Amino acid sequence: MALLLLCAAEGAAYAQDKKAATPDGKSLYHVEDGYKVDPATMNGFRAWRAGACDRCHGANQEGMVGPSLIDSLKTLSKDDFVKTVRDGRLDKGMVSFATSKTVMDNIDNLYAYLKGRSNGDIKRAKVEELKQ
């Protein structure tokens, strides 16, 4: 019985991560049809484009010179993501985006967009904003 409860608890934790909820329980992003996203997540996509992140991480975030963000965001914490984007990893060729107003103003939205891609909820790299 205890093992069953432990497995159920682990399953619930996994399900919550798959939904990518914020600590207060709100959804990190909203996506329909695999590519239509909420306005905040759309701003994350715009920050991705403005930062020209595709030059290193690929147009589909699957990696090129830089690693696959589809894979990395499966294990990278949000704090580590923010630190990496803000400070860079010069030893690995990752530049700092601390001076990019567009990227830094949308860091949460960028994380949401990439987390949605990593989770497989956002099925394609190019998204459209949901019409409301």
C-alpha positions in Angstrom: 0.0 0.0 0.0 2.8 2.4 0.9 4.5 1.7 -2.4 1.3 2.4 -4.3 0.9 5.7 -2.5 4.5 6.6 -3.2 4.0 5.8 -6.9 0.8 7.8 -7.0 2.6 10.8 -5.4 5.5 10.6 -7.9 2.9 10.4 -10.7 1.2 13.5 -9.4 4.5 15.4 -9.3 5.3 14.3 -12.8 1.8 15.3 -14.0 2.2 18.7 -12.5 5.6 19.2 -14.1 4.1 18.1 -17.5 1.5 20.8 -17.1 4.4 23.2 -16.2 2.6 25.0 -13.3 4.0 27.9 -11.4 4.6 27.6 -7.7 1.2 29.2 -7.0 -0.5 26.6 -9.2 -1.1 28.8 -12.2 -0.4 27.3 -15.6 3.0 28.4 -17.0 1.6 28.6 -20.5 -1.6 27.9 -22.5 -1.5 26.2 -25.9 -4.2 25.0 -28.3 -3.8 22.9 -31.4 -0.1 22.5 -30.6 1.0 25.9 -31.8 -1.5 28.6 -30.7 -0.3 30.2 -27.5 -1.3 32.7 -24.9 0.0 36.3 -25.3 2.7 35.9 -22.7 4.1 32.8 -24.3 4.0 34.5 -27.6 6.2 37.2 -26.1 8.6 34.5 -25.1 8.7 33.3 -28.7 9.3 36.9 -29.8 12.2 37.2 -27.2 13.6 33.9 -28.7 13.6 35.5 -32.1 14.9 38.9 -30.9 17.8 37.2 -29.2 18.6 35.2 -32.3 18.8 32.1 -30.1 18.2 29.9 -33.2 21.7 30.7 -34.4 23.2 28.3 -31.8 20.3 26.3 -30.6 18.6 25.7 -34.0 15.3 26.9 -35.4 13.5 24.1 -33.7 15.5 24.3 -30.4 17.0 20.9 -31.1 20.6 22.0 -30.9 23.4 22.9 -33.3 26.5 24.5 -31.9 24.6 25.0 -28.6 22.7 22.2 -26.9 19.2 21.1 -27.6 16.9 23.1 -25.4 14.2 20.5 -25.9 16.4 18.1 -23.9 18.0 20.7 -21.6 14.7 22.1 -20.2 13.6 18.6 -19.2 16.1 18.8 -16.3 17.3 22.4 -16.1 15.6 24.4 -13.3 14.0 27.8 -14.0 16.6 29.4 -11.7 19.5 27.7 -13.7 17.8 28.8 -17.0 17.6 32.4 -15.9 21.2 32.4 -14.6 22.4 30.9 -17.9 20.6 33.4 -20.1 21.5 36.3 -17.9 25.1 35.5 -17.2 26.0 33.3 -20.2 28.4 30.3 -20.2 31.4 31.9 -21.9 33.4 28.7 -21.5 30.8 26.9 -23.6 30.3 29.8 -26.1 27.0 31.0 -24.5 26.9 34.8 -24.4 25.2 36.8 -21.7 21.9 38.4 -22.5 21.9 40.6 -19.4 22.0 43.8 -21.6 19.2 42.6 -23.9 16.1 44.4 -22.7 13.8 42.3 -24.8 15.1 39.0 -23.5 15.4 40.1 -19.9 12.0 41.7 -19.8 10.5 38.5 -21.1 12.7 35.9 -19.3 9.6 34.2 -17.7 7.8 34.2 -21.0 10.9 32.8 -22.8 11.1 30.0 -20.2 7.4 29.2 -20.6 7.8 29.0 -24.4 10.8 26.8 -24.2 9.3 24.6 -21.4 6.2 24.1 -23.6 8.5 23.0 -26.4 10.4 20.7 -24.1 7.2 19.2 -22.7 5.9 18.5 -26.2 2.8 20.6 -25.6 4.0 23.2 -28.1 4.5 21.0 -31.2 6.3 23.4 -33.5 8.8 26.1 -33.0 6.9 28.8 -34.8 3.8 29.7 -32.8 0.8 32.0 -33.3 -1.0 34.0 -30.7 -4.4 32.7 -29.6 -7.3 34.9 -30.8 -9.5 35.9 -28.0 
